[in-house]
Every structure is written in C-alpha cells, then in structure tokens.
Amino acid sequence: MNLSGIIGYPVTPFSEHIKGVDLEKLGTVLDILLEAKVDAIAALGSAGEAAYLSKFEWEQVAKYTVKYVNGKVPVVIGVAELTTEKAIERAKYAHDIGADMIMVSPFSYYKLSEAELFGHYESISNATPLPIMIYNNPATCGVDMSPEFMLKMVSDIKNTCLIKESTGDIQRMHKIHKLSNGKVPFFNGCNHMALEALNAGASGWCTAAPCLIGQQPKQLFDAIEQGNSNKARELFYQQYEFLEFIVKSGLAAAVKSGLELQGYQLGGPRKPLLPLTEQAEKQLKSMLLALNCIE
C-alpha cells in the first residue's frame, strides 16, 4: 500500500450526557481532519486515548471511523496491547470492519527481547492480511526498536511495510533511509521534528495538529515536496511553538482544549489525564490566534 503525506490523528470525544464515546462529535472531528486535507486518518493513537478505552469503546471508535470516512482517505487503526492475543484480536477486528492498515506498537510491561518483538509482529501478520506500520515510540510504549531491527522485520515478516519513528532522534531516520536504500517508507511521529524528518526523506508526518491548525501541516509537506525550502522553513517555524506545546502539554488535553476554544465541546480527557490548566489554555489561545485559527 502506497501511503504518504499527512496522517491525521483524531481525539476521542466523551460526553457528560452519553456515558462513553460521543460518536456524533467524533464525526465532527473527522470532518475537521478531512477539511484539513489529510492524506489518511489514524484512529486510536495516543491523541485518541486508545489506552483508556474499554474494548467496546475501542471497537465503537474503530468501526465508526471507517464507516464515516467511507473511503475518502485511507484509515489506519492503532493497535497497542500488552499481549499478542489481544493485539491479534484487535487486528482481526480492524480487518473485519474494512480498515486499510494497522499501526502496531509493542506496548509492554516487561522489557521485550528482539525475538519476542519479532514473534509479536509475526503473529499479528499471520492473523490478518492488512498492511502493518511498525510504530517505535519508546516514551509511551516502553519499547525501543533499532532501525536495523525494524528493517529486518520489514524484510522478513509479510505485511510489515512501513515504519513510524517517534524517538525524536533524526539519526534514526537517516539510518532507515540509508540502510534500506530509500526503499522502506518511514513516517515522522515527532511533531517538532517535522521539517528535519521530511527533509531526511520521510514519506509523511503523523500528527494531531490538523485538528486545530487545519491545512498548515499539509502546506508544509507540499512545500517540501515542491522543493520550496524557504517556504517550508517559514511554515514550519510559524507552527513550531504550537507543535512543541501540544506534545508537552499532552496531546489529548491540548487538542480538546483547543477545539473548545474553537467552539467545539468534546469533553475533557479521561482520568487520570487532566485538562489544561488555565495558564496553559491561555498560552494555547495565544498561539491559535497567531496562527489565525481562532477569531
């Protein structure tokens, strides 16, 4: 599957009136991403609070997202489970509902060996024909996979075809590009590295930023694709402070607060996560005003 560009990450709306996920408001978030001209939508990532959802809620969000997007862009479903058995169950569900790809994070309590990680991905691959994006995010998942090891999985495990690299180390991306002779697509998952990563050959950028700043991430990607480095730098530095802020403040809390400032009531993040402080919300409002994203 050929995938490139901006992969947009929706937040998961909760409602005081509806116990659990508010699917109607999820549709609003998906519309915002589609209007932002994202090239794909990845549900149930960090921004979507996937780790805090029940099995029923997780399946609700996955199914609704695929149905609502309705083929307008590819839909990627995030799978991050402690056990291989549960990961397989969710991968199969993603296939059954018509998702286009799964993004697999090896979430773990114990430190996993490469043999254990390989077996985890191989078992998932054997259970579903869906393309698999290997997601390396040690800060969240507690597992760090080297570029060499991820490329070995792409080579030796069917269906594994893309890498999402989120360590914040640009050298990892250079290595993936160099060791694969530029043949293995990789995506940037670190907002504040977007310019460097895309210039280093990343096929795209995975981000929740379009939820709040519309087409600006896509404009940055397009400027690099068109070889307009001056415009790309200008666009990136306009967004830089905002991109860094939403990650440091917590993606779910920051994006939901920002959407509230824009007039959307999506509820706060699920406890133990907390909403932004009053001071942080003021900072965010100032940045969105500067980016012409609120009036």
C-alpha positions as CSV (number, residue, x, y, z in Angstrom):
1,M,0.0,0.0,0.0
2,N,1.4,3.4,-1.0
3,L,0.9,6.0,1.7
4,S,2.4,9.4,2.0
5,G,1.7,12.9,3.3
6,I,-0.1,13.9,6.4
7,I,-1.7,11.2,8.6
8,G,-4.2,13.0,10.9
9,Y,-5.0,11.8,14.4
10,P,-8.5,12.4,15.8
11,V,-9.1,12.8,19.5
12,T,-11.9,10.7,21.1
13,P,-14.8,12.9,22.3
14,F,-16.5,12.0,25.6
15,S,-19.9,13.3,26.7
16,E,-21.5,14.0,30.1
17,H,-24.8,13.1,28.6
18,I,-23.7,9.9,26.9
19,K,-21.7,7.5,29.0
20,G,-18.6,6.8,27.0
21,V,-17.8,7.9,23.5
22,D,-19.8,10.6,21.7
23,L,-19.8,9.2,18.1
24,E,-21.7,12.2,16.7
25,K,-18.9,14.5,17.9
26,L,-16.3,12.1,16.6
27,G,-17.8,12.6,13.2
28,T,-17.2,16.4,13.7
29,V,-13.6,15.7,14.5
30,L,-13.2,13.5,11.4
31,D,-14.8,16.3,9.3
32,I,-12.2,18.7,10.6
33,L,-9.4,16.4,9.6
34,L,-10.9,15.8,6.1
35,E,-11.3,19.6,5.6
36,A,-7.6,19.9,6.6
37,K,-6.7,17.8,3.5
38,V,-5.0,15.0,5.4
39,D,-3.9,12.1,3.3
40,A,-5.0,9.4,5.8
41,I,-6.7,9.2,9.2
42,A,-5.2,7.1,12.1
43,A,-7.7,6.4,14.8
44,L,-6.9,5.1,18.3
45,G,-3.4,6.5,18.7
46,S,-2.1,8.5,21.7
47,A,-4.3,11.5,20.8
48,G,-7.3,9.2,20.7
49,E,-6.7,8.0,24.3
50,A,-6.8,4.4,23.0
51,A,-5.2,3.1,26.2
52,Y,-8.0,4.5,28.3
53,L,-10.9,3.0,26.3
54,S,-12.9,-0.2,27.1
55,K,-12.9,-2.9,24.5
56,F,-16.4,-1.9,23.5
57,E,-15.4,1.8,23.2
58,W,-12.3,0.9,21.2
59,E,-14.4,-1.1,18.7
60,Q,-17.0,1.7,18.5
61,V,-14.4,4.2,17.6
62,A,-12.7,1.9,15.0
63,K,-15.9,0.9,13.3
64,Y,-17.4,4.4,13.3
65,T,-14.2,6.0,11.9
66,V,-14.0,3.5,9.0
67,K,-17.7,3.9,8.2
68,Y,-17.7,7.7,8.5
69,V,-14.6,8.3,6.4
70,N,-16.1,5.9,3.8
71,G,-13.1,5.6,1.6
72,K,-12.4,9.3,1.2
73,V,-8.9,8.7,2.6
74,P,-7.2,5.5,4.0
75,V,-8.0,4.7,7.6
76,V,-5.3,3.3,9.9
77,I,-6.2,1.7,13.2
78,G,-3.8,1.8,16.1
79,V,-3.1,-1.5,17.9
80,A,-1.1,-1.3,21.2
81,E,-1.7,-4.3,23.5
82,L,0.3,-5.9,26.2
83,T,-0.5,-9.4,24.9
84,T,-0.1,-10.8,21.4
85,E,-3.5,-12.5,21.8
86,K,-5.3,-9.2,22.4
87,A,-3.3,-7.5,19.6
88,I,-4.4,-10.2,17.2
89,E,-8.0,-9.8,18.3
90,R,-7.9,-6.1,17.5
91,A,-6.0,-6.6,14.2
92,K,-8.7,-9.0,13.1
93,Y,-11.4,-6.6,14.1
94,A,-9.7,-3.8,12.1
95,H,-9.7,-6.0,9.0
96,D,-13.3,-7.1,9.5
97,I,-14.6,-3.5,9.6
98,G,-12.7,-2.5,6.5
99,A,-9.7,-0.6,7.8
100,D,-6.9,-0.1,5.3
101,M,-3.9,-0.6,7.6
102,I,-3.0,-1.2,11.2
103,M,-0.3,0.7,13.2
104,V,1.2,-1.7,15.7
105,S,3.0,-0.5,18.9
106,P,4.6,-3.2,21.1
107,F,3.2,-1.9,24.4
108,S,4.9,-3.7,27.2
109,Y,5.4,-4.0,31.0
110,Y,8.5,-6.3,30.7
111,K,11.5,-5.4,28.6
112,L,11.0,-7.5,25.5
113,S,13.8,-9.1,23.6
114,E,14.1,-8.8,19.8
115,A,12.9,-12.4,19.5
116,E,9.8,-11.6,21.5
117,L,9.1,-8.5,19.5
118,F,9.6,-10.3,16.2
119,G,7.2,-13.1,17.3
120,H,4.6,-10.4,18.3
121,Y,4.6,-8.8,14.9
122,E,4.9,-12.1,13.0
123,S,1.9,-13.5,14.9
124,I,-0.2,-10.4,14.1
125,S,0.9,-10.5,10.5
126,N,-0.1,-14.2,10.2
127,A,-3.6,-13.4,11.6
128,T,-4.6,-10.6,9.1
129,P,-3.8,-9.6,5.6
130,L,-3.7,-5.9,6.5
131,P,-0.5,-3.9,5.9
132,I,1.3,-3.1,9.1
133,M,3.0,0.1,10.1
134,I,5.7,-0.6,12.7
135,Y,5.5,2.1,15.4
136,N,8.5,2.8,17.5
137,N,7.5,5.1,20.4
138,P,9.6,4.1,23.5
139,A,8.5,7.2,25.6
140,T,4.9,5.8,25.5
141,C,5.3,2.1,25.0
142,G,8.4,1.3,26.9
143,V,10.0,-0.5,24.0
144,D,12.7,0.9,21.8
145,M,13.4,-0.8,18.4
146,S,16.6,-0.1,16.4
147,P,16.4,0.9,12.8
148,E,18.3,-2.3,11.9
149,F,15.7,-4.5,13.7
150,M,12.7,-2.7,12.3
151,L,14.1,-3.1,8.8
152,K,14.7,-6.8,9.4
153,M,11.0,-7.1,10.3
154,V,10.0,-5.3,7.1
155,S,12.2,-7.7,5.2
156,D,11.3,-11.0,7.0
157,I,7.6,-10.5,8.0
158,K,4.9,-10.3,5.4
159,N,2.6,-7.3,5.6
160,T,5.0,-5.2,7.6
161,C,5.8,-2.4,5.1
162,L,6.0,1.0,6.9
163,I,7.8,2.4,9.9
164,K,6.7,5.3,12.2
165,E,9.7,6.6,14.1
166,S,8.9,8.7,17.2
167,T,12.1,8.7,19.3
168,G,13.0,12.3,18.3
169,D,16.4,11.2,17.0
170,I,16.9,12.3,13.5
171,Q,19.8,9.9,13.1
172,R,17.3,7.0,13.3
173,M,15.6,8.3,10.2
174,H,18.8,8.8,8.3
175,K,19.7,5.2,9.2
176,I,16.4,3.8,8.0
177,H,16.8,5.7,4.7
178,K,20.4,4.7,4.2
179,L,20.2,1.1,5.2
180,S,17.1,0.5,3.1
181,N,18.5,2.5,0.1
182,G,15.4,4.7,0.4
183,K,13.1,1.7,-0.3
184,V,11.3,1.4,3.0
185,P,8.8,4.2,3.7
186,F,9.1,5.8,7.1
187,F,6.9,8.4,8.8
188,N,7.8,11.1,11.3
189,G,5.9,10.8,14.6
190,C,7.6,13.6,16.4
191,N,5.9,17.0,15.8
192,H,8.8,19.3,16.5
193,M,11.0,17.4,14.0
194,A,8.6,17.6,11.1
195,L,10.9,19.8,8.9
196,E,14.1,17.8,9.6
197,A,12.3,14.5,9.1
198,L,10.6,15.4,5.8
199,N,13.9,16.7,4.5
200,A,15.5,13.4,5.6
201,G,13.3,11.5,3.3
202,A,10.3,10.7,5.5
203,S,7.2,9.7,3.4
204,G,5.0,11.7,5.7
205,W,4.1,13.1,9.1
206,C,1.7,11.6,11.7
207,T,0.1,14.4,13.7
208,A,-2.9,15.6,15.6
209,A,-2.1,19.2,14.7
210,P,-4.6,19.4,11.8
211,C,-7.4,19.1,14.4
212,L,-6.5,22.6,15.4
213,I,-4.5,24.3,12.6
214,G,-6.2,22.9,9.5
215,Q,-4.2,22.7,6.3
216,Q,-1.0,24.2,7.7
217,P,0.8,20.8,8.2
218,K,-0.3,19.8,4.7
219,Q,1.1,23.1,3.3
220,L,4.4,22.4,4.9
221,F,4.5,18.9,3.4
222,D,3.6,20.2,0.0
223,A,6.3,22.9,0.1
224,I,9.0,20.3,0.8
225,E,7.6,18.1,-2.0
226,Q,7.7,21.0,-4.4
227,G,11.3,21.7,-3.4
228,N,10.4,25.1,-1.9
229,S,12.8,25.0,1.1
230,N,12.4,28.7,2.0
231,K,8.6,28.4,2.2
232,A,8.8,25.1,4.1
233,R,11.1,26.7,6.8
234,E,8.8,29.7,7.1
235,L,5.7,27.5,7.5
236,F,7.5,25.2,10.0
237,Y,8.7,28.0,12.3
238,Q,5.2,29.5,12.3
239,Q,3.9,26.2,13.7
240,Y,6.9,25.2,15.8
241,E,5.9,26.6,19.1
242,F,2.4,25.2,18.8
243,L,3.7,21.8,17.7
244,E,6.0,21.6,20.7
245,F,3.3,22.8,23.1
246,I,0.6,20.3,22.3
247,V,3.1,17.4,22.8
248,K,4.5,18.7,26.1
249,S,1.0,19.5,27.4
250,G,-0.5,16.1,26.5
251,L,-2.0,15.6,23.0
252,A,-5.5,14.7,24.1
253,A,-5.8,17.5,26.7
254,A,-4.3,20.1,24.4
255,V,-6.2,19.3,21.3
256,K,-9.5,19.0,23.2
257,S,-8.9,22.4,24.9
258,G,-8.0,23.9,21.5
259,L,-11.2,22.6,19.9
260,E,-13.2,24.0,22.8
261,L,-11.6,27.4,22.1
262,Q,-12.8,27.0,18.5
263,G,-16.3,26.3,19.7
264,Y,-16.4,22.5,19.8
265,Q,-17.5,20.9,23.1
266,L,-15.8,17.4,23.1
267,G,-15.4,16.9,26.9
268,G,-12.1,16.6,28.6
269,P,-9.6,13.8,28.6
270,R,-10.3,10.7,30.6
271,K,-8.9,10.5,34.1
272,P,-6.2,10.2,35.3
273,L,-5.5,12.6,32.5
274,L,-6.4,16.2,33.3
275,P,-7.5,19.2,31.2
276,L,-5.1,22.0,30.5
277,T,-4.5,24.5,33.4
278,E,-5.9,28.0,32.9
279,Q,-2.4,29.3,32.2
280,A,-1.7,26.6,29.6
281,E,-5.1,27.3,27.9
282,K,-4.2,31.0,27.7
283,Q,-0.9,30.0,26.0
284,L,-2.7,27.8,23.6
285,K,-5.2,30.5,22.8
286,S,-2.4,33.0,22.1
287,M,-0.8,30.5,19.7
288,L,-4.0,29.7,17.8
289,L,-4.7,33.4,17.4
290,A,-1.2,33.9,16.0
291,L,-1.9,31.0,13.5
292,N,-5.2,32.6,12.6
293,C,-7.1,29.5,13.9
294,I,-9.5,31.3,16.2
295,E,-11.1,34.7,15.9
